[in-house]
Amino acid sequence: MDVSFQTLSELKGEPATVSLRRFAELFGKNYIWAYRLAKSGKLKIITGYGPVMVPKTEVLRIINEAKLNR
């Protein structure tokens, strides 16, 4: 699997939440990939307050899981 992860230091500049589109960009993937993760329940999201947002803690969780599975 070829995924272009951002470094953790690059995430320091990100706000506490990111859009689904930005989430997908961080992993070098298409927006639809992020949407499917959210829809299937594999990605925690915040809804009901405007656009769908992903907490930065979710981004870090997925990066850490990916590192453990290498």
PyMOL Python script that loads the backbone (N, CA, C, O; Angstrom):
from pymol import cmd

cmd.read_pdbstr("""\
ATOM      1  N   MET A   1       0.852  -1.166   0.000  1.00  0.00           N
ATOM      2  CA  MET A   1       0.000   0.000   0.000  1.00  0.00           C
ATOM      3  C   MET A   1       0.901   1.233   0.000  1.00  0.00           C
ATOM      4  O   MET A   1       1.819   1.341   0.813  1.00  0.00           O
ATOM      5  N   ASP A   2       0.637   2.144  -0.901  1.00  0.00           N
ATOM      6  CA  ASP A   2       1.442   3.356  -1.016  1.00  0.00           C
ATOM      7  C   ASP A   2       0.652   4.551  -0.501  1.00  0.00           C
ATOM      8  O   ASP A   2      -0.197   5.095  -1.206  1.00  0.00           O
ATOM      9  N   VAL A   3       0.939   4.956   0.739  1.00  0.00           N
ATOM     10  CA  VAL A   3       0.245   6.084   1.355  1.00  0.00           C
ATOM     11  C   VAL A   3       1.267   7.145   1.699  1.00  0.00           C
ATOM     12  O   VAL A   3       2.307   6.839   2.282  1.00  0.00           O
ATOM     13  N   SER A   4       0.986   8.388   1.345  1.00  0.00           N
ATOM     14  CA  SER A   4       1.931   9.466   1.658  1.00  0.00           C
ATOM     15  C   SER A   4       1.483  10.196   2.912  1.00  0.00           C
ATOM     16  O   SER A   4       0.791  11.211   2.835  1.00  0.00           O
ATOM     17  N   PHE A   5       1.876   9.679   4.059  1.00  0.00           N
ATOM     18  CA  PHE A   5       1.512  10.299   5.330  1.00  0.00           C
ATOM     19  C   PHE A   5       2.242  11.623   5.514  1.00  0.00           C
ATOM     20  O   PHE A   5       3.394  11.773   5.108  1.00  0.00           O
ATOM     21  N   GLN A   6       1.569  12.562   6.119  1.00  0.00           N
ATOM     22  CA  GLN A   6       2.202  13.795   6.537  1.00  0.00           C
ATOM     23  C   GLN A   6       2.963  13.486   7.825  1.00  0.00           C
ATOM     24  O   GLN A   6       2.597  12.568   8.559  1.00  0.00           O
ATOM     25  N   THR A   7       4.011  14.245   8.098  1.00  0.00           N
ATOM     26  CA  THR A   7       4.728  14.027   9.343  1.00  0.00           C
ATOM     27  C   THR A   7       3.933  14.632  10.486  1.00  0.00           C
ATOM     28  O   THR A   7       3.115  15.526  10.273  1.00  0.00           O
ATOM     29  N   LEU A   8       4.168  14.150  11.688  1.00  0.00           N
ATOM     30  CA  LEU A   8       3.453  14.670  12.845  1.00  0.00           C
ATOM     31  C   LEU A   8       3.729  16.152  13.053  1.00  0.00           C
ATOM     32  O   LEU A   8       2.852  16.885  13.509  1.00  0.00           O
ATOM     33  N   SER A   9       4.925  16.598  12.728  1.00  0.00           N
ATOM     34  CA  SER A   9       5.238  18.021  12.894  1.00  0.00           C
ATOM     35  C   SER A   9       4.409  18.874  11.939  1.00  0.00           C
ATOM     36  O   SER A   9       4.082  20.015  12.267  1.00  0.00           O
ATOM     37  N   GLU A  10       4.064  18.348  10.769  1.00  0.00           N
ATOM     38  CA  GLU A  10       3.225  19.085   9.830  1.00  0.00           C
ATOM     39  C   GLU A  10       1.795  19.188  10.331  1.00  0.00           C
ATOM     40  O   GLU A  10       1.080  20.119   9.961  1.00  0.00           O
ATOM     41  N   LEU A  11       1.367  18.257  11.158  1.00  0.00           N
ATOM     42  CA  LEU A  11       0.009  18.297  11.706  1.00  0.00           C
ATOM     43  C   LEU A  11      -0.136  19.333  12.808  1.00  0.00           C
ATOM     44  O   LEU A  11      -1.255  19.720  13.145  1.00  0.00           O
ATOM     45  N   LYS A  12       0.965  19.786  13.372  1.00  0.00           N
ATOM     46  CA  LYS A  12       0.885  20.783  14.448  1.00  0.00           C
ATOM     47  C   LYS A  12       0.219  22.060  13.978  1.00  0.00           C
ATOM     48  O   LYS A  12      -0.404  22.756  14.779  1.00  0.00           O
ATOM     49  N   GLY A  13       0.334  22.385  12.706  1.00  0.00           N
ATOM     50  CA  GLY A  13      -0.284  23.585  12.168  1.00  0.00           C
ATOM     51  C   GLY A  13      -1.762  23.422  11.849  1.00  0.00           C
ATOM     52  O   GLY A  13      -2.450  24.400  11.556  1.00  0.00           O
ATOM     53  N   GLU A  14      -2.251  22.187  11.904  1.00  0.00           N
ATOM     54  CA  GLU A  14      -3.658  21.935  11.599  1.00  0.00           C
ATOM     55  C   GLU A  14      -4.526  22.330  12.789  1.00  0.00           C
ATOM     56  O   GLU A  14      -4.097  22.231  13.939  1.00  0.00           O
ATOM     57  N   PRO A  15      -5.752  22.781  12.506  1.00  0.00           N
ATOM     58  CA  PRO A  15      -6.684  23.085  13.608  1.00  0.00           C
ATOM     59  C   PRO A  15      -7.117  21.803  14.324  1.00  0.00           C
ATOM     60  O   PRO A  15      -6.716  20.707  13.932  1.00  0.00           O
ATOM     61  N   ALA A  16      -7.928  21.937  15.361  1.00  0.00           N
ATOM     62  CA  ALA A  16      -8.358  20.783  16.154  1.00  0.00           C
ATOM     63  C   ALA A  16      -9.206  19.816  15.336  1.00  0.00           C
ATOM     64  O   ALA A  16      -9.268  18.628  15.652  1.00  0.00           O
ATOM     65  N   THR A  17      -9.855  20.309  14.298  1.00  0.00           N
ATOM     66  CA  THR A  17     -10.624  19.456  13.394  1.00  0.00           C
ATOM     67  C   THR A  17     -10.252  19.786  11.953  1.00  0.00           C
ATOM     68  O   THR A  17      -9.807  20.894  11.650  1.00  0.00           O
ATOM     69  N   VAL A  18     -10.440  18.817  11.077  1.00  0.00           N
ATOM     70  CA  VAL A  18     -10.191  19.035   9.655  1.00  0.00           C
ATOM     71  C   VAL A  18     -11.399  18.526   8.872  1.00  0.00           C
ATOM     72  O   VAL A  18     -12.137  17.667   9.353  1.00  0.00           O
ATOM     73  N   SER A  19     -11.596  19.046   7.688  1.00  0.00           N
ATOM     74  CA  SER A  19     -12.691  18.595   6.836  1.00  0.00           C
ATOM     75  C   SER A  19     -12.372  17.203   6.297  1.00  0.00           C
ATOM     76  O   SER A  19     -11.227  16.753   6.345  1.00  0.00           O
ATOM     77  N   LEU A  20     -13.391  16.536   5.789  1.00  0.00           N
ATOM     78  CA  LEU A  20     -13.158  15.225   5.176  1.00  0.00           C
ATOM     79  C   LEU A  20     -12.197  15.347   4.003  1.00  0.00           C
ATOM     80  O   LEU A  20     -11.353  14.476   3.792  1.00  0.00           O
ATOM     81  N   ARG A  21     -12.324  16.423   3.243  1.00  0.00           N
ATOM     82  CA  ARG A  21     -11.438  16.636   2.094  1.00  0.00           C
ATOM     83  C   ARG A  21      -9.987  16.774   2.552  1.00  0.00           C
ATOM     84  O   ARG A  21      -9.093  16.162   1.967  1.00  0.00           O
ATOM     85  N   ARG A  22      -9.746  17.578   3.599  1.00  0.00           N
ATOM     86  CA  ARG A  22      -8.387  17.769   4.120  1.00  0.00           C
ATOM     87  C   ARG A  22      -7.860  16.465   4.715  1.00  0.00           C
ATOM     88  O   ARG A  22      -6.682  16.142   4.564  1.00  0.00           O
ATOM     89  N   PHE A  23      -8.729  15.720   5.387  1.00  0.00           N
ATOM     90  CA  PHE A  23      -8.347  14.431   5.946  1.00  0.00           C
ATOM     91  C   PHE A  23      -7.821  13.520   4.841  1.00  0.00           C
ATOM     92  O   PHE A  23      -6.770  12.895   4.990  1.00  0.00           O
ATOM     93  N   ALA A  24      -8.552  13.448   3.740  1.00  0.00           N
ATOM     94  CA  ALA A  24      -8.132  12.615   2.608  1.00  0.00           C
ATOM     95  C   ALA A  24      -6.809  13.110   2.033  1.00  0.00           C
ATOM     96  O   ALA A  24      -5.946  12.301   1.692  1.00  0.00           O
ATOM     97  N   GLU A  25      -6.637  14.421   1.920  1.00  0.00           N
ATOM     98  CA  GLU A  25      -5.391  14.992   1.401  1.00  0.00           C
ATOM     99  C   GLU A  25      -4.196  14.609   2.260  1.00  0.00           C
ATOM    100  O   GLU A  25      -3.117  14.332   1.736  1.00  0.00           O
ATOM    101  N   LEU A  26      -4.380  14.590   3.575  1.00  0.00           N
ATOM    102  CA  LEU A  26      -3.288  14.236   4.483  1.00  0.00           C
ATOM    103  C   LEU A  26      -2.767  12.828   4.232  1.00  0.00           C
ATOM    104  O   LEU A  26      -1.598  12.536   4.481  1.00  0.00           O
ATOM    105  N   PHE A  27      -3.647  11.954   3.733  1.00  0.00           N
ATOM    106  CA  PHE A  27      -3.260  10.578   3.465  1.00  0.00           C
ATOM    107  C   PHE A  27      -3.014  10.322   1.981  1.00  0.00           C
ATOM    108  O   PHE A  27      -2.789   9.180   1.579  1.00  0.00           O
ATOM    109  N   GLY A  28      -3.054  11.367   1.174  1.00  0.00           N
ATOM    110  CA  GLY A  28      -2.823  11.206  -0.256  1.00  0.00           C
ATOM    111  C   GLY A  28      -3.926  10.430  -0.950  1.00  0.00           C
ATOM    112  O   GLY A  28      -3.681   9.745  -1.943  1.00  0.00           O
ATOM    113  N   LYS A  29      -5.137  10.536  -0.429  1.00  0.00           N
ATOM    114  CA  LYS A  29      -6.271   9.783  -0.958  1.00  0.00           C
ATOM    115  C   LYS A  29      -7.338  10.732  -1.499  1.00  0.00           C
ATOM    116  O   LYS A  29      -7.253  11.951  -1.345  1.00  0.00           O
ATOM    117  N   ASN A  30      -8.343  10.134  -2.138  1.00  0.00           N
ATOM    118  CA  ASN A  30      -9.481  10.865  -2.673  1.00  0.00           C
ATOM    119  C   ASN A  30     -10.511  11.113  -1.574  1.00  0.00           C
ATOM    120  O   ASN A  30     -10.578  10.365  -0.599  1.00  0.00           O
ATOM    121  N   TYR A  31     -11.310  12.164  -1.737  1.00  0.00           N
ATOM    122  CA  TYR A  31     -12.364  12.510  -0.788  1.00  0.00           C
ATOM    123  C   TYR A  31     -13.312  11.337  -0.559  1.00  0.00           C
ATOM    124  O   TYR A  31     -13.764  11.121   0.565  1.00  0.00           O
ATOM    125  N   ILE A  32     -13.615  10.589  -1.594  1.00  0.00           N
ATOM    126  CA  ILE A  32     -14.550   9.461  -1.486  1.00  0.00           C
ATOM    127  C   ILE A  32     -14.038   8.423  -0.491  1.00  0.00           C
ATOM    128  O   ILE A  32     -14.833   7.814   0.224  1.00  0.00           O
ATOM    129  N   TRP A  33     -12.731   8.215  -0.435  1.00  0.00           N
ATOM    130  CA  TRP A  33     -12.128   7.293   0.530  1.00  0.00           C
ATOM    131  C   TRP A  33     -12.478   7.716   1.953  1.00  0.00           C
ATOM    132  O   TRP A  33     -12.890   6.893   2.771  1.00  0.00           O
ATOM    133  N   ALA A  34     -12.310   9.005   2.242  1.00  0.00           N
ATOM    134  CA  ALA A  34     -12.616   9.523   3.582  1.00  0.00           C
ATOM    135  C   ALA A  34     -14.111   9.427   3.869  1.00  0.00           C
ATOM    136  O   ALA A  34     -14.514   9.078   4.979  1.00  0.00           O
ATOM    137  N   TYR A  35     -14.926   9.736   2.871  1.00  0.00           N
ATOM    138  CA  TYR A  35     -16.373   9.666   3.034  1.00  0.00           C
ATOM    139  C   TYR A  35     -16.802   8.236   3.371  1.00  0.00           C
ATOM    140  O   TYR A  35     -17.638   8.029   4.250  1.00  0.00           O
ATOM    141  N   ARG A  36     -16.237   7.266   2.684  1.00  0.00           N
ATOM    142  CA  ARG A  36     -16.592   5.861   2.938  1.00  0.00           C
ATOM    143  C   ARG A  36     -16.160   5.408   4.323  1.00  0.00           C
ATOM    144  O   ARG A  36     -16.882   4.663   4.985  1.00  0.00           O
ATOM    145  N   LEU A  37     -14.990   5.851   4.767  1.00  0.00           N
ATOM    146  CA  LEU A  37     -14.555   5.528   6.137  1.00  0.00           C
ATOM    147  C   LEU A  37     -15.536   6.088   7.157  1.00  0.00           C
ATOM    148  O   LEU A  37     -15.906   5.407   8.114  1.00  0.00           O
ATOM    149  N   ALA A  38     -15.954   7.331   6.950  1.00  0.00           N
ATOM    150  CA  ALA A  38     -16.886   7.971   7.874  1.00  0.00           C
ATOM    151  C   ALA A  38     -18.245   7.268   7.842  1.00  0.00           C
ATOM    152  O   ALA A  38     -18.836   7.004   8.889  1.00  0.00           O
ATOM    153  N   LYS A  39     -18.728   6.972   6.658  1.00  0.00           N
ATOM    154  CA  LYS A  39     -20.036   6.347   6.492  1.00  0.00           C
ATOM    155  C   LYS A  39     -20.078   4.949   7.107  1.00  0.00           C
ATOM    156  O   LYS A  39     -21.108   4.535   7.640  1.00  0.00           O
ATOM    157  N   SER A  40     -18.964   4.226   7.035  1.00  0.00           N
ATOM    158  CA  SER A  40     -18.914   2.866   7.575  1.00  0.00           C
ATOM    159  C   SER A  40     -18.686   2.835   9.083  1.00  0.00           C
ATOM    160  O   SER A  40     -18.763   1.772   9.698  1.00  0.00           O
ATOM    161  N   GLY A  41     -18.405   3.996   9.687  1.00  0.00           N
ATOM    162  CA  GLY A  41     -18.183   4.055  11.125  1.00  0.00           C
ATOM    163  C   GLY A  41     -16.746   3.806  11.546  1.00  0.00           C
ATOM    164  O   GLY A  41     -16.460   3.735  12.742  1.00  0.00           O
ATOM    165  N   LYS A  42     -15.827   3.668  10.580  1.00  0.00           N
ATOM    166  CA  LYS A  42     -14.421   3.440  10.900  1.00  0.00           C
ATOM    167  C   LYS A  42     -13.695   4.727  11.250  1.00  0.00           C
ATOM    168  O   LYS A  42     -12.547   4.696  11.693  1.00  0.00           O
ATOM    169  N   LEU A  43     -14.356   5.854  11.054  1.00  0.00           N
ATOM    170  CA  LEU A  43     -13.756   7.161  11.304  1.00  0.00           C
ATOM    171  C   LEU A  43     -14.724   7.985  12.134  1.00  0.00           C
ATOM    172  O   LEU A  43     -15.871   8.186  11.736  1.00  0.00           O
ATOM    173  N   LYS A  44     -14.274   8.461  13.279  1.00  0.00           N
ATOM    174  CA  LYS A  44     -15.124   9.304  14.118  1.00  0.00           C
ATOM    175  C   LYS A  44     -15.221  10.687  13.482  1.00  0.00           C
ATOM    176  O   LYS A  44     -14.214  11.276  13.089  1.00  0.00           O
ATOM    177  N   ILE A  45     -16.439  11.191  13.387  1.00  0.00           N
ATOM    178  CA  ILE A  45     -16.661  12.495  12.781  1.00  0.00           C
ATOM    179  C   ILE A  45     -17.562  13.347  13.665  1.00  0.00           C
ATOM    180  O   ILE A  45     -18.250  12.835  14.548  1.00  0.00           O
ATOM    181  N   ILE A  46     -17.549  14.638  13.419  1.00  0.00           N
ATOM    182  CA  ILE A  46     -18.411  15.588  14.120  1.00  0.00           C
ATOM    183  C   ILE A  46     -19.407  16.114  13.101  1.00  0.00           C
ATOM    184  O   ILE A  46     -19.021  16.646  12.060  1.00  0.00           O
ATOM    185  N   THR A  47     -20.685  15.963  13.402  1.00  0.00           N
ATOM    186  CA  THR A  47     -21.735  16.445  12.509  1.00  0.00           C
ATOM    187  C   THR A  47     -22.715  17.311  13.283  1.00  0.00           C
ATOM    188  O   THR A  47     -22.679  17.373  14.512  1.00  0.00           O
ATOM    189  N   GLY A  48     -23.582  17.972  12.549  1.00  0.00           N
ATOM    190  CA  GLY A  48     -24.644  18.747  13.182  1.00  0.00           C
ATOM    191  C   GLY A  48     -24.287  20.200  13.446  1.00  0.00           C
ATOM    192  O   GLY A  48     -25.123  20.955  13.943  1.00  0.00           O
ATOM    193  N   TYR A  49     -23.090  20.600  13.131  1.00  0.00           N
ATOM    194  CA  TYR A  49     -22.652  21.973  13.382  1.00  0.00           C
ATOM    195  C   TYR A  49     -22.050  22.597  12.128  1.00  0.00           C
ATOM    196  O   TYR A  49     -21.119  23.396  12.217  1.00  0.00           O
ATOM    197  N   GLY A  50     -22.572  22.240  10.977  1.00  0.00           N
ATOM    198  CA  GLY A  50     -22.025  22.733   9.720  1.00  0.00           C
ATOM    199  C   GLY A  50     -21.417  21.579   8.953  1.00  0.00           C
ATOM    200  O   GLY A  50     -21.963  20.476   8.964  1.00  0.00           O
ATOM    201  N   PRO A  51     -20.297  21.810   8.286  1.00  0.00           N
ATOM    202  CA  PRO A  51     -19.691  20.722   7.498  1.00  0.00           C
ATOM    203  C   PRO A  51     -19.187  19.591   8.396  1.00  0.00           C
ATOM    204  O   PRO A  51     -18.869  19.804   9.566  1.00  0.00           O
ATOM    205  N   VAL A  52     -19.121  18.410   7.838  1.00  0.00           N
ATOM    206  CA  VAL A  52     -18.600  17.238   8.566  1.00  0.00           C
ATOM    207  C   VAL A  52     -17.122  17.473   8.848  1.00  0.00           C
ATOM    208  O   VAL A  52     -16.354  17.826   7.953  1.00  0.00           O
ATOM    209  N   MET A  53     -16.738  17.273  10.100  1.00  0.00           N
ATOM    210  CA  MET A  53     -15.355  17.495  10.508  1.00  0.00           C
ATOM    211  C   MET A  53     -14.791  16.242  11.163  1.00  0.00           C
ATOM    212  O   MET A  53     -15.520  15.449  11.759  1.00  0.00           O
ATOM    213  N   VAL A  54     -13.474  16.083  11.040  1.00  0.00           N
ATOM    214  CA  VAL A  54     -12.756  14.957  11.635  1.00  0.00           C
ATOM    215  C   VAL A  54     -11.819  15.519  12.706  1.00  0.00           C
ATOM    216  O   VAL A  54     -10.998  16.385  12.404  1.00  0.00           O
ATOM    217  N   PRO A  55     -11.924  15.044  13.949  1.00  0.00           N
ATOM    218  CA  PRO A  55     -10.998  15.514  14.980  1.00  0.00           C
ATOM    219  C   PRO A  55      -9.556  15.145  14.646  1.00  0.00           C
ATOM    220  O   PRO A  55      -9.299  14.081  14.084  1.00  0.00           O
ATOM    221  N   LYS A  56      -8.626  16.016  14.989  1.00  0.00           N
ATOM    222  CA  LYS A  56      -7.210  15.748  14.721  1.00  0.00           C
ATOM    223  C   LYS A  56      -6.741  14.483  15.444  1.00  0.00           C
ATOM    224  O   LYS A  56      -5.815  13.814  14.986  1.00  0.00           O
ATOM    225  N   THR A  57      -7.366  14.164  16.549  1.00  0.00           N
ATOM    226  CA  THR A  57      -7.009  12.945  17.274  1.00  0.00           C
ATOM    227  C   THR A  57      -7.273  11.700  16.427  1.00  0.00           C
ATOM    228  O   THR A  57      -6.572  10.698  16.565  1.00  0.00           O
ATOM    229  N   GLU A  58      -8.283  11.757  15.551  1.00  0.00           N
ATOM    230  CA  GLU A  58      -8.559  10.637  14.649  1.00  0.00           C
ATOM    231  C   GLU A  58      -7.460  10.488  13.612  1.00  0.00           C
ATOM    232  O   GLU A  58      -7.063   9.373  13.273  1.00  0.00           O
ATOM    233  N   VAL A  59      -6.974  11.606  13.112  1.00  0.00           N
ATOM    234  CA  VAL A  59      -5.866  11.564  12.147  1.00  0.00           C
ATOM    235  C   VAL A  59      -4.661  10.897  12.798  1.00  0.00           C
ATOM    236  O   VAL A  59      -4.041  10.012  12.207  1.00  0.00           O
ATOM    237  N   LEU A  60      -4.332  11.316  14.001  1.00  0.00           N
ATOM    238  CA  LEU A  60      -3.183  10.747  14.710  1.00  0.00           C
ATOM    239  C   LEU A  60      -3.393   9.275  15.038  1.00  0.00           C
ATOM    240  O   LEU A  60      -2.451   8.485  14.977  1.00  0.00           O
ATOM    241  N   ARG A  61      -4.614   8.902  15.384  1.00  0.00           N
ATOM    242  CA  ARG A  61      -4.919   7.496  15.693  1.00  0.00           C
ATOM    243  C   ARG A  61      -4.663   6.616  14.472  1.00  0.00           C
ATOM    244  O   ARG A  61      -4.066   5.546  14.588  1.00  0.00           O
ATOM    245  N   ILE A  62      -5.104   7.059  13.328  1.00  0.00           N
ATOM    246  CA  ILE A  62      -4.933   6.259  12.113  1.00  0.00           C
ATOM    247  C   ILE A  62      -3.462   6.175  11.718  1.00  0.00           C
ATOM    248  O   ILE A  62      -2.994   5.123  11.284  1.00  0.00           O
ATOM    249  N   ILE A  63      -2.742   7.270  11.863  1.00  0.00           N
ATOM    250  CA  ILE A  63      -1.302   7.242  11.577  1.00  0.00           C
ATOM    251  C   ILE A  63      -0.598   6.256  12.504  1.00  0.00           C
ATOM    252  O   ILE A  63       0.242   5.474  12.060  1.00  0.00           O
ATOM    253  N   ASN A  64      -0.937   6.293  13.786  1.00  0.00           N
ATOM    254  CA  ASN A  64      -0.313   5.380  14.746  1.00  0.00           C
ATOM    255  C   ASN A  64      -0.666   3.928  14.459  1.00  0.00           C
ATOM    256  O   ASN A  64       0.191   3.053  14.583  1.00  0.00           O
ATOM    257  N   GLU A  65      -1.909   3.656  14.077  1.00  0.00           N
ATOM    258  CA  GLU A  65      -2.304   2.296  13.728  1.00  0.00           C
ATOM    259  C   GLU A  65      -1.537   1.806  12.504  1.00  0.00           C
ATOM    260  O   GLU A  65      -1.113   0.652  12.448  1.00  0.00           O
ATOM    261  N   ALA A  66      -1.365   2.681  11.536  1.00  0.00           N
ATOM    262  CA  ALA A  66      -0.646   2.309  10.322  1.00  0.00           C
ATOM    263  C   ALA A  66       0.817   1.991  10.634  1.00  0.00           C
ATOM    264  O   ALA A  66       1.389   1.067  10.055  1.00  0.00           O
ATOM    265  N   LYS A  67       1.419   2.751  11.542  1.00  0.00           N
ATOM    266  CA  LYS A  67       2.803   2.501  11.922  1.00  0.00           C
ATOM    267  C   LYS A  67       2.940   1.165  12.633  1.00  0.00           C
ATOM    268  O   LYS A  67       3.938   0.469  12.447  1.00  0.00           O
ATOM    269  N   LEU A  68       1.950   0.793  13.447  1.00  0.00           N
ATOM    270  CA  LEU A  68       2.003  -0.465  14.180  1.00  0.00           C
ATOM    271  C   LEU A  68       1.853  -1.656  13.243  1.00  0.00           C
ATOM    272  O   LEU A  68       2.389  -2.731  13.512  1.00  0.00           O
ATOM    273  N   ASN A  69       1.126  -1.469  12.145  1.00  0.00           N
ATOM    274  CA  ASN A  69       0.869  -2.576  11.216  1.00  0.00           C
ATOM    275  C   ASN A  69       1.963  -2.769  10.192  1.00  0.00           C
ATOM    276  O   ASN A  69       1.850  -3.664   9.354  1.00  0.00           O
ATOM    277  N   ARG A  70       3.001  -1.985  10.218  1.00  0.00           N
ATOM    278  CA  ARG A  70       4.088  -2.136   9.245  1.00  0.00           C
ATOM    279  C   ARG A  70       4.887  -3.362   9.492  1.00  0.00           C
ATOM    280  O   ARG A  70       5.840  -3.635   8.762  1.00  0.00           O
TER     281      ARG A  70
END
""", "prot")
cmd.dss("prot")
cmd.show_as("cartoon", "prot")
cmd.util.cbc("prot")
cmd.orient("prot")
